[in-house]
Amino acid sequence: MNKEKNEQEADENRQGEATMVKPGSKLNGKKLFIESYGCAMNFADSEVVASILAKKGYTTTSDEKEANVILINTCSIRENAETRVRRRLTNFKNRKKHEPTLIVGVLGCMAERLKKRLLEEEKLVDLVAGPDAYRDLPSLLEEVGTGQKAVNVLLSREETYADISPIKLDKSGVTSFVSITRGCDNMCSFCVVPFTRGRERSRDPQTILNECRDLLERGYREVTLLGQNVDSYRWNLTSKGEIKDTNKPTTNFAELMEMVAQLSPDLRIRFSTSHPKDMSDEVLNIIAKYENVCNYIHLPIQSGNTEVLARMNRGYSREWYLERIEAIHRIIPDCAISTDIITGFCDETDDEHADTISIMKEVKWDFSYMYKYSERPKTLAERRFEDNVPENVKAARLTEIIDLQQFHSLEANKKHVGKTFKVLVEGPSKRKPDEFMSGRTGHNTKAVFPIGDFGKCDYVMVKINDCTAATLLGEVIEILPPTN
């Protein structure tokens, strides 16, 4: 699958449904529309923003035309993501000519990097707030109300928004993201995240448990524990493993995941994203121990060549990655694995690209998210290397990677035909909502099956009769009752 294409289509879909809590009457004339782009962390952050502003009288709406405050939560991971955001901001700028009281703001990763250009040079927005400044949004909006431009992009070493109960903006009510860390201490040379989101901080485990418990009580049946690098979650521990406060308990990621899994066997747990240098056997053993922790791991490799990985500053070799794959298969034999691949990174040779192809053939990931390298300002790669692989070469290499992954994905799904899987029903199928329902297996594979005497949030056993490279096609043979 082509992630760039898939994400663009997803973004277009999200624009129409990105933000919806309780459309209805305006409260003090304050109506908020939030549009989110990029990673799951941005969508989770938008729910924090909605909660902060709800306490100040703002109601959220799914109709941007009735909003008097529009906030765009942005992504800087690739240039085309910023291009889509800029296009939307230009549209809103044109609307402001007819609605001068409309407030438009930018949140998230583009905020710090482009604040001056967005506010002063292009005059596309009234407000800019970075990922650690959302508590300041009410005062920033008040400042805009006085005719001033408002900005706060200060990064924090402490902010986790742990005390804020996010307002869930999705319409499904089935699955939800729960942030467990913020920021990132890995300095991958291609990545802008450490510069836009700051240093890594772990959230109090009790607040994570409280949020998951609340979601369960409200009918949600799946949570994804979310962080830039979940494996480095550590509460009351330093990066060297030393205890910060001897009067408080410590918690690592494996222990946190076990605590969440024990809330209820009906609550399914996923996590994203793992880092190969930090994934431990302790985590793998917890996955194997609990049926409600999904047998699925997203383990980005980025490149199959050790020298390229060194230039990327990934902190592991090809051999280390393959050892982690071996450990996953040994401890969790029935585990699906996906990955990220960047092709055309600085100085990448034909032989280095061939190493990526060879490791794809060796590992055979169930699916992958695949990119051409896109140089981002302020990254280590921009300062140290030249983006010197021609675009036509990048495109050719990406096509080869996509074609091979499509073959592997289809082969992986073919192995599921004839088998039966436990599936969490998420709702009607997008293509034929009057005839089919859809959900996901514990392997994170989408399954589609005819409508029956079951509904959203039910667990069903689905026998797989056919497949595509992306989807399993089957029939429900059993509706599972709640376990508690």
DRENFILO-59250 format. One record per residue (C-alpha): residue in three letters; x, y, z. Coordinates in steps of 0.001 Angstrom, whole numbers, plus 500000, padded with zeros to 6 digits. Layout:
residues N
ALAXYZ/...
end
This chain:
residues 484
MET500000500000500000/ASN501124503536499320/LYS500965505355502633/GLU501257508795501076/LYS498171508117498970/ASN496339506389501813/GLU497071509214504265/GLN495931511841501763/GLU492658509994501267/ALA492334509594505035/ASP492965513290505577/GLU490292514169503033/ASN487867511873504836/ARG488816513303508226/GLN488150516838507094/GLY484457516048506958/GLU484282514158510211/ALA487350515214512142/THR485614516985514966/MET482242516189516409/VAL481108516150520002/LYS477694517687520442/PRO476604519713517433/GLY473709521904518412/SER472926525240519959/LYS475781527680520409/LEU476909528291523951/ASN477736531970524386/GLY478182532056520603/LYS481333529950520873/LYS481505527187518286/LEU484733525332517627/PHE485800523266514617/ILE489046521285514868/GLU490667519625511891/SER493527517185512505/TYR496268515975510214/GLY499081513455510471/CYS499810511035513273/ALA497485509603515899/MET499114511846518501/ASN497655514881516755/PHE494160513416516897/ALA494601512644520596/ASP495848516198521164/SER492757517613519443/GLU490628515848522042/VAL492660517523524789/VAL492116520900523098/ALA488367520280522856/SER488265519479526572/ILE490226522599527556/LEU487996524884525494/ALA484774523143526553/LYS485458524375530083/LYS485479527907528656/GLY482108527558526984/TYR483059526284523539/THR481000523574521882/THR482520521600519049/THR480895521148515680/SER481435518935512660/ASP480293521754510362/GLU483103524227509741/LYS480651526740508245/GLU478902527321511577/ALA482123527634513578/ASN483491530983514690/VAL486789529416515811/ILE488673527049513490/LEU491808525294514721/ILE494003523187512430/ASN496155520616514217/THR499111520164511927/CYS501831517725510918/SER505350518534509724/ILE506586515026509055/ARG506541515499505271/GLU506295518427502914/ASN503034517315501289/ALA501327517319504702/GLU502273520978505157/THR501106521745501619/ARG497631520373502341/VAL497410522403505539/ARG498515525583503784/ARG495838525034501134/ARG493165524781503817/LEU494433527891505601/THR494266529849502337/ASN490626528830501964/PHE489866530034505475/LYS491719533292504820/ASN489420533932501869/ARG486401533194504058/LYS487596535746506617/LYS487118538478504008/HIS483387537950504441/GLU483527536914508117/PRO486054539212509791/THR485230537876513277/LEU486217534315512319/ILE489299533164514261/VAL491677530741512566/GLY494555529108514426/VAL497296526574513844/LEU498214523979516460/GLY500812521245516603/CYS504023520548514777/MET503858523310512143/ALA503279525911514839/GLU506818526418516114/ARG508540526003512771/LEU506348528323510709/LYS504914530710513289/LYS506429533886511838/ARG505520533056508259/LEU501956532043509093/LEU501273535002511374/GLU503202537883509824/GLU504389537153506303/GLU501468535253504794/LYS498906536346507407/LEU497064533056507159/VAL496184532718510844/ASP495336534719513961/LEU496731532270516491/VAL499600529789516787/ALA499957527294519643/GLY502558524555519984/PRO501888521040521380/ASP502737522038524962/ALA500758525308524974/TYR497173524092524765/ARG496301525125528319/ASP496999528681527163/LEU494444528564524328/PRO491644530380526229/SER493907533362526906/LEU495280533264523362/LEU491730533421522002/GLU490978536356524285/GLU494083538095522963/VAL492910537581519392/GLY489564539032520420/THR491299542324521201/GLY492642542535517661/GLN496105541107518386/LYS497895538126516921/ALA498562535466519567/VAL501353532904519815/ASN502744530409522331/VAL505086527721521068/LEU507132527138524224/LEU508057523511524796/SER507872521934528245/ARG509787519189530023/GLU506816518506532319/GLU503521518934530432/THR501609515676529813/TYR497986516936530146/ALA497560514015532552/ASP494797515734534535/ILE492660516498531463/SER489930514087530423/PRO489886514300526610/ILE486590514866524816/LYS486271512060522304/LEU485819513510518841/ASP485337510355516806/LYS481880509127515877/SER482463505406516368/GLY482623505071520155/VAL484487501781519641/THR488208502488519752/SER490248505337521187/PHE493820506588521511/VAL495242507113524995/SER498492509079525178/ILE501085507660527558/THR504104509798526601/ARG504805513124524935/GLY507851514200522977/CYS510807512097521904/ASP514430511727523004/ASN515482509834519870/MET517279512083517428/CYS516633510234514187/SER518337512411511618/PHE515334512550509262/CYS512759513414511923/VAL511498516796513072/VAL509499515520516068/PRO512115516206518807/PHE512216519824517626/THR508442520291517424/ARG507316518197520417/GLY510270518470522758/ARG511838516001525171/GLU510165512773526148/ARG507910512741529203/SER505902509842530630/ARG502428510258532018/ASP501332509133535501/PRO500108505523535085/GLN497116506073537359/THR495776508797535071/ILE496205506432532108/LEU494299503698533936/ASN491563506157534896/GLU491144507257531274/CYS491024503655530025/ARG488544502687532742/ASP486350505641531836/LEU486399504651528155/LEU485429501093529076/GLU482513502313531200/ARG481352504495528302/GLY481206501478526004/TYR484558501652524215/ARG486109498267523578/GLU489606499108522363/VAL492377501472523390/THR495674502192521675/LEU498414503245524075/LEU500121506033522209/GLY503588507556522193/GLN506409508447519832/ASN508269505518521415/VAL506060503547523799/ASP508841501136524737/SER510735503919526497/TYR507767504723528765/ARG509091504992532292/TRP507284506484535262/ASN509443507670538168/LEU512514506403536330/THR515320508275534625/SER516477507355531122/LYS519248505358532823/GLY516740503365534868/GLU517409505140538157/ILE514513505813540551/LYS513592509482540779/ASP511541509341543999/THR512049506345546297/ASN508699507049547971/LYS506769506406544745/PRO506337503234542675/THR508023502867539297/THR506363501654536110/ASN507830500598532774/PHE505898499957529569/ALA505422496223530101/GLU504048496855533595/LEU501746499615532331/MET500353497416529577/GLU499658494631532057/MET497833497072534340/VAL495602498178531448/ALA495011494587530292/GLN493792493652533767/LEU491014496269533709/SER488745493953531736/PRO489107491056529280/ASP486555492898527118/LEU488920495847526610/ARG491294495177523732/ILE494736496809523914/ARG497010497963521126/PHE500047500235521232/SER501998502457518869/THR504770503053518089/SER507578500719519132/HIS511285501339518565/PRO513513498351517695/LYS516331499461520002/ASP514007499595523023/MET511554496709522560/SER512185494196525343/ASP511307490548525811/GLU509371491670528897/VAL506930493522526631/LEU506665490526524314/ASN505875488238527236/ILE503021490494528364/ILE501553490392524850/ALA501748486609524905/LYS500254486417528413/TYR497030488371527845/GLU494435487438525240/ASN493118491004525118/VAL496524492456524203/CYS496540492235520425/ASN499076490040518678/TYR500229492897516511/ILE503385495005516619/HIS504299497978514470/LEU508102497942514391/PRO509556500552511983/ILE512796499569510306/GLN513133502546507868/SER515996500846505941/GLY517431497368505604/ASN521013498604505374/THR523123499125508499/GLU525082502057507050/VAL521882503882506099/LEU520493503190509577/ALA523638504770511024/ARG523141507883508872/MET519549507937510050/ASN520838507729513664/ARG518385504923514414/GLY520534503286517091/TYR520386499710515802/SER521734497586512957/ARG520068495306510441/GLU521202492361512577/TRP519687493847515754/TYR516362494366514017/LEU516307490798512722/GLU517058489530516240/ARG514001491416517526/ILE511898489866514749/GLU513152486428515787/ALA512220487169519414/ILE508707488224518410/HIS508139485005516454/ARG509611482910519280/ILE507589484462522102/ILE504407485306520141/PRO504249482797517255/ASP500927484160515991/CYS501938487821515782/ALA501385490191512878/ILE504162492701512264/SER504101495899510230/THR506794498469509561/ASP507778501866508134/ILE510189502149505217/ILE511877505296503907/THR513454505015500480/GLY515893507420498867/PHE517499508681502073/CYS520656510777501666/ASP523449508995499764/GLU521428505772499443/THR523090503590496804/ASP521580500857494655/ASP523227498253496889/GLU521812499868500041/HIS518365499912498464/ALA518851496247497557/ASP519387495517501259/THR515943496942501987/ILE514451494704499318/SER516263491693500728/ILE515098492284504295/MET511540492694503019/LYS511826489237501459/GLU513285487845504692/VAL510807489343507182/LYS507692489520504951/TRP505837492160506953/ASP502051491865506983/PHE501836495454505793/SER504024498521505604/TYR503853502294505479/MET506194503410502726/TYR507624506830501883/LYS510056508639499669/TYR512515510598501795/SER511416514202502257/GLU513995516533503799/ARG512590518510506712/PRO514021521821507957/LYS516000521839511229/THR516621518091511202/LEU520065516580511666/ALA519921515224508119/GLU519417518710506704/ARG522509519906508524/ARG524746516884507958/PHE523806515383504592/GLU522735516286501107/ASP519336515171499818/ASN521048513865496709/VAL519043510875495498/PRO517213512030492336/GLU513417512151492588/ASN512975509728489698/VAL515237507231491473/LYS513308507669494730/ALA510049507103492855/ALA511319503967491122/ARG512617502504494379/LEU509364503311496166/THR507355501604493415/GLU509509498484493774/ILE508975498488497540/ILE505218499006497243/ASP504826496238494670/LEU506760493788496831/GLN504785494730499944/GLN501499494298498092/PHE502587490769497203/HIS503586490004500806/SER500346491468502201/LEU498252489363499859/GLU500239486253500722/ALA499801486954504455/ASN496045487370504075/LYS495718484248501935/LYS497072482253504880/HIS494055483430506903/VAL491481482071504437/GLY489632479157506018/LYS490514480250509547/THR488253481873512150/PHE489149485077514002/LYS487745487101516855/VAL486746490471515425/LEU485674493682517158/VAL482769495143515164/GLU483458498804514382/GLY480422499642512235/PRO479034499495508696/SER481382498859505790/LYS482266502070503951/ARG481642500615500506/LYS478341498800501170/PRO477005500040504520/ASP473539498555503917/GLU474895495065503385/PHE478138494638505295/MET479788495414508625/SER483492495724509271/GLY485929495377512120/ARG489491494348512861/THR491119491167514006/GLY493692491093516765/HIS496268491214513974/ASN494953494665513009/THR493630493335509708/LYS490333494709508460/ALA487552492144508058/VAL484263492658506198/PHE481204490432506720/PRO477410490515506099/ILE475148492377508513/GLY473628490167511216/ASP472136490207514699/PHE475058492097516190/GLY476225495661516342/LYS479038498078516968/CYS481304497142519914/ASP480294493465519791/TYR482888490739519499/VAL482121488149516827/MET483858485086515429/VAL484376485484511696/LYS485271482660509324/ILE487420484014506491/ASN486348482888503020/ASP488349485210500765/CYS490705488189500880/THR492416491048499129/ALA495850492437499971/ALA494235494765502534/THR490986493094503648/LEU489627489772504844/LEU486176488740503603/GLY484123486402505731/GLU480955485470507603/VAL480005485630511274/ILE479616482164512785/GLU479259483189516443/ILE478372486270518481/LEU480418486367521680/PRO478748487463524941/PRO480539489923527267/THR482942488149529601/ASN482060490223532653/
end
